[in-house]
């Protein structure tokens, strides 16, 4: 009886590793490799929205390898206007906390 329980428990653990842990690791690796492709990319961004006093929040749009991204940037330069094109360097591995070095 204990042998059968031990075998069942082993199969459950193996199933969890195959169907839960492996896909999570695979997706995490894919996200990291996508962000690595964007690191250090020089490009052009277009300002699409400016909010707050002294441009507290600027939303911009840029394209990397055919994919269009929209991000926002806090405490931007005071003279940014909607529709303005700006060159930048994408210098971050974390897409949610991307740091854009503006070159106006």
VOPAGU-2260 file (C-alpha; in pm, 1 decimal, decimal comma):
REM VOPAGU-2260
SITE   aa  ch    i         X         Y         Z
SITE  UNK   A    0       0,0       0,0       0,0
SITE  UNK   A    1     276,2     244,8      90,9
SITE  UNK   A    2     459,2     155,5    -228,7
SITE  UNK   A    3     152,9     248,9    -435,6
SITE  UNK   A    4     114,5     583,0    -249,8
SITE  UNK   A    5     484,7     657,6    -297,8
SITE  UNK   A    6     459,7     582,5    -671,7
SITE  UNK   A    7     150,3     803,9    -706,2
SITE  UNK   A    8     316,8    1087,6    -520,3
SITE  UNK   A    9     625,7    1056,1    -739,6
SITE  UNK   A   10     412,4    1074,5   -1054,3
SITE  UNK   A   11     231,3    1384,0    -924,1
SITE  UNK   A   12     562,7    1559,1    -851,8
SITE  UNK   A   13     700,8    1470,1   -1196,1
SITE  UNK   A   14     377,6    1595,4   -1357,5
SITE  UNK   A   15     399,3    1926,7   -1170,6
SITE  UNK   A   16     757,2    1975,9   -1284,1
SITE  UNK   A   17     673,7    1899,1   -1647,3
SITE  UNK   A   18     344,2    2088,9   -1674,9
SITE  UNK   A   19     395,0    2380,7   -1431,4
SITE  UNK   A   20     761,3    2458,1   -1368,7
SITE  UNK   A   21     897,2    2394,9   -1720,4
SITE  UNK   A   22     651,3    2629,5   -1900,4
SITE  UNK   A   23     717,2    2907,3   -1647,3
SITE  UNK   A   24    1093,2    2875,8   -1696,8
SITE  UNK   A   25    1049,0    2868,8   -2075,8
SITE  UNK   A   26     829,2    3183,1   -2079,5
SITE  UNK   A   27    1069,9    3365,4   -1845,7
SITE  UNK   A   28    1360,4    3278,2   -2077,4
SITE  UNK   A   29    1164,5    3405,5   -2380,2
SITE  UNK   A   30    1086,9    3736,9   -2205,5
SITE  UNK   A   31    1451,2    3782,8   -2104,2
SITE  UNK   A   32    1577,3    3708,5   -2455,4
SITE  UNK   A   33    1328,9    3955,1   -2608,7
SITE  UNK   A   34    1444,3    4230,0   -2372,5
SITE  UNK   A   35    1808,0    4146,1   -2445,6
SITE  UNK   A   36    1745,2    4213,2   -2816,9
SITE  UNK   A   37    1630,5    4568,2   -2733,9
SITE  UNK   A   38    1922,4    4653,3   -2504,1
SITE  UNK   A   39    2140,4    4930,8   -2638,9
SITE  UNK   A   40    1920,0    4990,2   -2943,5
SITE  UNK   A   41    1939,8    5343,1   -3079,9
SITE  UNK   A   42    1623,7    5466,6   -3240,1
SITE  UNK   A   43    1359,3    5731,8   -3279,1
SITE  UNK   A   44    1059,8    5783,5   -3051,8
SITE  UNK   A   45     751,6    5994,8   -3118,4
SITE  UNK   A   46     583,5    6177,2   -2829,8
SITE  UNK   A   47     210,0    6092,4   -2837,5
SITE  UNK   A   48      86,6    6240,8   -2507,9
SITE  UNK   A   49     211,9    6499,9   -2256,8
SITE  UNK   A   50      45,8    6522,8   -1914,9
SITE  UNK   A   51      86,9    6734,3   -1603,1
SITE  UNK   A   52     263,0    7057,2   -1519,1
SITE  UNK   A   53     615,1    7078,1   -1669,9
SITE  UNK   A   54     565,8    6750,3   -1859,0
SITE  UNK   A   55     547,0    6531,8   -1549,5
SITE  UNK   A   56     444,3    6232,0   -1762,0
SITE  UNK   A   57     526,4    6189,4   -2130,5
SITE  UNK   A   58     397,0    5892,2   -2330,0
SITE  UNK   A   59     603,9    5798,7   -2631,1
SITE  UNK   A   60     594,1    5535,6   -2901,7
SITE  UNK   A   61     893,1    5363,7   -3058,5
SITE  UNK   A   62     964,8    5065,9   -3279,6
SITE  UNK   A   63    1226,4    4794,2   -3232,0
SITE  UNK   A   64    1268,2    4521,4   -3494,6
SITE  UNK   A   65     923,1    4585,4   -3643,2
SITE  UNK   A   66     733,5    4586,5   -3310,1
SITE  UNK   A   67     578,8    4914,4   -3187,4
SITE  UNK   A   68     602,4    4981,4   -2812,4
SITE  UNK   A   69     435,9    5247,9   -2601,6
SITE  UNK   A   70     597,2    5358,5   -2277,5
SITE  UNK   A   71     572,9    5657,5   -2051,8
SITE  UNK   A   72     854,7    5857,3   -1902,6
SITE  UNK   A   73     833,9    6060,5   -1579,6
SITE  UNK   A   74     998,8    6397,8   -1529,7
SITE  UNK   A   75    1088,9    6449,5   -1893,8
SITE  UNK   A   76    1243,1    6760,2   -2042,2
SITE  UNK   A   77    1024,9    7072,4   -2018,6
SITE  UNK   A   78    1015,8    7138,8   -2392,3
SITE  UNK   A   79     870,3    6811,4   -2525,8
SITE  UNK   A   80     561,6    6848,0   -2744,7
SITE  UNK   A   81     313,9    6601,0   -2893,5
SITE  UNK   A   82     431,0    6478,2   -3232,8
SITE  UNK   A   83     794,2    6564,5   -3163,3
SITE  UNK   A   84    1044,9    6302,1   -3278,6
SITE  UNK   A   85    1324,8    6224,2   -3034,2
SITE  UNK   A   86    1626,7    5996,6   -3064,5
SITE  UNK   A   87    1697,1    5764,1   -2773,9
SITE  UNK   A   88    1896,5    5468,0   -2649,3
SITE  UNK   A   89    1698,1    5182,5   -2496,1
SITE  UNK   A   90    1921,3    5076,8   -2208,3
SITE  UNK   A   91    1735,1    4831,4   -1987,7
SITE  UNK   A   92    1667,3    4460,9   -1960,8
SITE  UNK   A   93    1343,5    4519,2   -1769,1
SITE  UNK   A   94    1068,4    4624,9   -2008,5
SITE  UNK   A   95     840,8    4751,6   -1730,0
SITE  UNK   A   96    1107,0    4977,4   -1580,6
SITE  UNK   A   97    1279,9    5080,1   -1898,8
SITE  UNK   A   98    1524,8    5366,4   -1875,8
SITE  UNK   A   99    1539,6    5585,1   -2181,3
SITE  UNK   A  100    1837,5    5811,9   -2230,6
SITE  UNK   A  101    1703,6    6105,0   -2429,2
SITE  UNK   A  102    1925,4    6274,9   -2684,5
SITE  UNK   A  103    1739,7    6592,6   -2781,5
